[in-house]
Amino acid sequence: SQTITGNFANVIHGLNANHLTDQVIQRSKRMILDTLGVGLLGTSTEVCHKVTQYSKIYSSDISSTIWGHLDFRLPPLYAAFVNGVAVHSMDFDDTWHPATHPSGAVLPAVIALSEAFPQKKKISGLDLLLAFNVGIEVQGRLLHFSSEARNIPKRY
């Protein structure tokens, strides 16, 4: 018999662009556009300014963009962090119940990683949508499996 973790890994590993229906693609594009908009607005917040200034010590030429800044780039880990802070700093990004913000956690990481690929190995838009949806799927399944997540409404 297979473990929950093994089953989870098999489902995620088996996903490919053919699993993206037209409806999933349209919803994903809307989620991405919303997250980018909230993130760009979030670049003007005090917390985002502080994180951006701190992260400049990791500045690098070959890496990922910081939304709203053309003057420096960061390694993917730090770019995802700064852009994720920008998205979450406004707290208007999409929400599930129990409380979690799926796109704000996934999109900055997916974009940062996609930018870090060498030019000859750049991923397609469909690959980016697939990666985004895999991230959303992972987060949704972890939320579903989490016993603590089920108790969040009772704790407040």
Stockholm file with secondary structure:
# STOCKHOLM 1.0

chainA/1-156         SQTITGNFANVIHGLNANHLTDQVIQRSKRMILDTLGVGLLGTSTEVCHKVTQYSKIYSSDISSTIWGHLDFRLPPLYAAFVNGVAVHSMDFDDTWHPATHPSGAVLPAVIALSEAFPQKKKISGLDLLLAFNVGIEVQGRLLHFSSEARNIPKRY
#=GR chainA/1-156 SS CCCHHHHHHHHHHHCCGGGCCHHHHHHHHHHHHHHHHHHHHHTTSHHHHHHHHHHGGGCCSSSEEETTEEEEEECHHHHHHHHHHHHHHHTCSCCBTTTBCHHHHHHHHHHHHHHHSCGGGCCCHHHHHHHHHHHHHHHHHHHHHCHHHHHHHHHC
#=GC SS_cons         CCCHHHHHHHHHHHCCGGGCCHHHHHHHHHHHHHHHHHHHHHTTSHHHHHHHHHHGGGCCSSSEEETTEEEEEECHHHHHHHHHHHHHHHTCSCCBTTTBCHHHHHHHHHHHHHHHSCGGGCCCHHHHHHHHHHHHHHHHHHHHHCHHHHHHHHHC
//
